[in-house]
Amino acid sequence: MRPRRLLAALAAGVLASACGRDGASVSARPPEASGAASRDLVYERTVRGNQDLYVIPAGGGVERRLTDHPATDALPRWSRDGQWVYFTSDRSGNWQIYRVRAQGGAPERVRTNTHTEWQVEPSPDGKRIAFLSNEEGPEHLLVMDLATGAERVLVRHGRSTIMGNPGWSPDGSLIVFSSNWRIGHQIYVVGSDGAGERRLSAFRKGGCEPRFHPDGHRVVYVSRGHLSEHSRLVEHDLQTDDEKVLVDWPALNYNPVYSPEGTEIAFSSNITGDWVIYRERLSDGKSWRVTFGSGTARSPDYRP
């Protein structure tokens, strides 16, 4: 995704890409507190034209503003120890990678250069980050060692490639991502050493915004027909290639992420007319609204 479209389209869910049930079953009352329900969710929210990061208990409660800057902060991801939130911001004049303490404070810049770099996710062991960069021209997927700064390019596709949303498997051996290389936006997986790249999504369906299940055997992603007004959240089994639709509301449904226990997902949907974050219990498909009030809310991530 090109730099000036990041928050209008990519951070908003790659809305222009081709990347549950009719009539959303949304309950007004959340389930009894569970491991997932008692955890925090971090997300991006736009209030009075300014997009920052916020944190709220997944089971509902008062949200807390995590960043406060006139620039745009987006695409938050918790570190696996729950102490940091990594994110993308254009506060330096170009999109770069930052992190902020879970309790707030001044964000730290993780990388400093003149390139466009975004969509960062820390590895399960906290030692590396996967992210996208146009450092060498075409957008590509890299991994960087946080202690040494040593970086390695994992995936390069075509010269005009748009990539998206790298995410680690729980054991750190695989990275899932999307790419529009050759056949439109599709879901791919590659070894964290750069080996064994393969496409997961079906040719005619495509997809974007993939995230691993805690068991490491499943991936949830967004499936949307070309410029369709609806998108589905689909679960792909890496061992059998079987797929199951998790959310099929008559709306745009984006940004899916599994809870750490794997019993539910959080995601954003515009089914109300504005972007709102929901949780859905996977055992029965029951859903609960998490965010309220004015301002769009997108890109949730569960605190480990």
N, C-alpha and C positions, 0 to 999 in steps of 0.2 A: 504494500500500500504506500502511496506516495506521501511525503511528509505533511503537506497541508490538508490531506484528507484523513489523517489518523483519527482524530476525534469525531469528525463528521461521519466517518464511515467505518474505519477499521476498529477504533475503540468503541464505536457504537455498534459493533458486531458485524462488520463487513457487510453492511446492509445491501450494497449494490452487487454483491457477488452471487454466483449461483451456488454459491456454496450450499393425562392426555386423552384427549378424546374431544370430539366435537362438543363444544360447550364445556368450559372449564369447570371442574369439580373443586371449587375452592371453599374451604371452611373458614368461618370467622374465628373459630377457637382452635389454637394450636394444640398438638398432642401433649400428653404428659411429658415432663422434662426427661430427656434422655441424654446420652453422651453428645449426640449431634445437636439437640435442641439447646443444650446449655452452653454451647461454644459460641464464640464471637464470629461474626461475618464482617469482613472488610469489603468495601465496594466504593465505586466512584459515584458522586452525586453532583448535579449541576443546580446551584441555587443562585438566583438572580444573575444568571449568565456566567457564573464562575464555577469551574469544576474542580473539586477537591476530593480527598479520600475521607471516608467515614467508617466508623465501627459501630456495630449494634449486636446485642445478644441475638443469636439465631432464633430463640424462642420468643423474641419480641422484647421491647423495652425502649429506653431512651438512647438515641444515637449520639455518638461522640465524634466530633470533628478531629481528624488525625493530621491533616495538612491544611495550611492556610496561606495561600499565595495567589496573586492575581493571574499567574500563568495557569496552564492546564496540567493537572495531575491525573493519571489514568492507569488502568490495567494493573491493579494491585495483586500481589501474590505473597502469601505468608512464607517465611522461612519455616523449615520443618520443626524447629525448636520453639516456634511461636513468639520469638523475641523481636523479629524484624518484619517489616513489610517492604518488599521491593516493588518499584513502580517506574513508570515512564513519565517524564515531564519535559515541557519545552521552555522551562524557566531560564535556561541558558541562552535561548535564541534558536536552538535546534533540539530535536528529540534526543534525550539522553537518559541513562539509567541511574536511578537513585534508590536509596533505602532510608527508612525512618524507623525509630524504635516503636515498639508496640504501644508504649505509653505516650507517644508523641515526642515533640522536640524538633530540633533543626535537622532536616534530612541531610544525608551524606551522599555525595556524588560518587558512584561506583566506578565509572569510566569517564575520562575527560578527553574529548577529541572534537573534531569539526564534522563528524559524520552523523548520519541519522541512525540511531540505535534505539530499539524498543522491544516490547513484548518479552520481558525477562522472567525466568522462573529459576529459583535456586534448587540445587540438587537435594535429594533426601539426606545426604550426609552433611549438607551445608558447606561443602568445600568448593563447589563450582556453581556457575550459572550458565544457563542456556539462553540465548537471545538472538535477535535478528539485527543485521548491520548491512549498510551499503558501503562499508569501508573500502572494498575493492571494486566498486561500481555496482554491479547487479546485486540485489538483495540476496543474502545467504545466511545460513544457520551456523552459529558458532557456539563453542563452549569455552569458558574461561576459568582458570584456577584462581580463586579469590586470594589465596596467600601469595602467589608468585606473579599473578597477572599474565601468566602464559596462556595463550589462546590457540584454539584449533578449529579450523573450518570443517564442519561435518557434512554439510550439503550445499552444493551449488547446482542450480538448475539453469534455465535459459536466461538470456540477457535482459529480458523484460519481465522476469518472474516476480510475482507478488507472493510472499510467504506469510504465514501467520501462526501464532499461538503455540510455540514449542512447549511441551510438557513432559516431565520425567515420569518413568514408571517407578513404582514404590521401591524397587531394589536398585534403581539408578542405572540399569543396564540398557534401557531403551528410551528414546525420545520420540514423541508423536508430534506431528505438525501438519499444517496444510500448505498447499502450493497450487498455483494455477498453471503450472508447467504443462504445456502442450494440449491438455484436454480440460481446461477449466479447473476451478477449485476442487481439490480432492484431498483426502486424508492419507498421510503417509506415516510410516514408522521406520526408524533407523536405530542401529546400535549406538550407544553413547561413545563408541570408538570410531563411528563413521561407517561401520560395515552393515551389510544386510538390508539396505533400504528397500521397502516395498510399499505398494499402494494398498490401503485397506478398503476405501469406499468403492462402491460399484460405479462403473464408468458413467452410466446414465443418471446417477443420482448426485454425485459430488458431495462436498461437505466442507465445513470449516469449524474452528474453535474446538478441537478435540481435547479431552482430559482423561487420564487414566483412572480406573477404578482401583481402590486400595488392594484388591487381590492381584493386580497386575495382569489379569487375563482379559479385561474388558476395557473398552474405550467408549465414552459418550461423545457425540458431536452433533453439530447443527446440520440438518439437511434441508436445503431450500431450492426449489426450482428457479429457473432464470426469472428474476424480477417478480417472483411470486409474492403475494401479500401475506402468505403463511409460511411458517417454517416448523419443522418437527425436530425433536430431540431424540436421537437414535443411539442405541447401545449396540456396539459391535463386539462379538466374541473373537479374540485373536486366535484361538485354537481351532474353532469350527467355521469361522466366517459367518455364523448365523447373526442375524440382526433382529432387534426388538425395538419398537417405538415406545418411548417413555412418556413423551408429551406431544400431543397433536391438537393443541388448542387452535381455534380459528383466529390466529394472531401471529405476529412475529415473536418467536421464542428463541432466546439467545443465551450465551454465556453459561452453559451448564457446568457444574462441578459437583463431584461426589463429596459427601460428608466423610470424615476420617474413618467412620465405622462402615461406610458403604451402604448404609440403610436408607439413605435419601439423597436427593440432589437439591441444590439451590440453582436458580436461574433467573433471568430477567425476561419479562414479557410486556408487550404493549396492549394486552387485551383490555385494559381499562381506558385506553386512549393515551396513556402516558407510560413511560418505562418504570416498572415496579419490580421489586425482587420478591420471589416466592421460594418456598420449600415444597418438595413433594416427597412423600413417603413411598418407597418403591414397592413395598409389600401389597399395597392396595390402591395406589395412585391418588390418595388424598393429598390436597395441597393447601398451604397456608400462606397468606400474604405477610411479608416481613416489614417492608418499608411503607410509610404513609407520609402525608404532607406534600408540600409543593416541591417540585424539582425532580428531574429524571434520576433514576437509580439504576446502575448497570454494573456488570463485571464482578459478581460476588466471589468470595473465596473463604472457605472455612478455616478458622484457626486450628492448627493441629493440637 
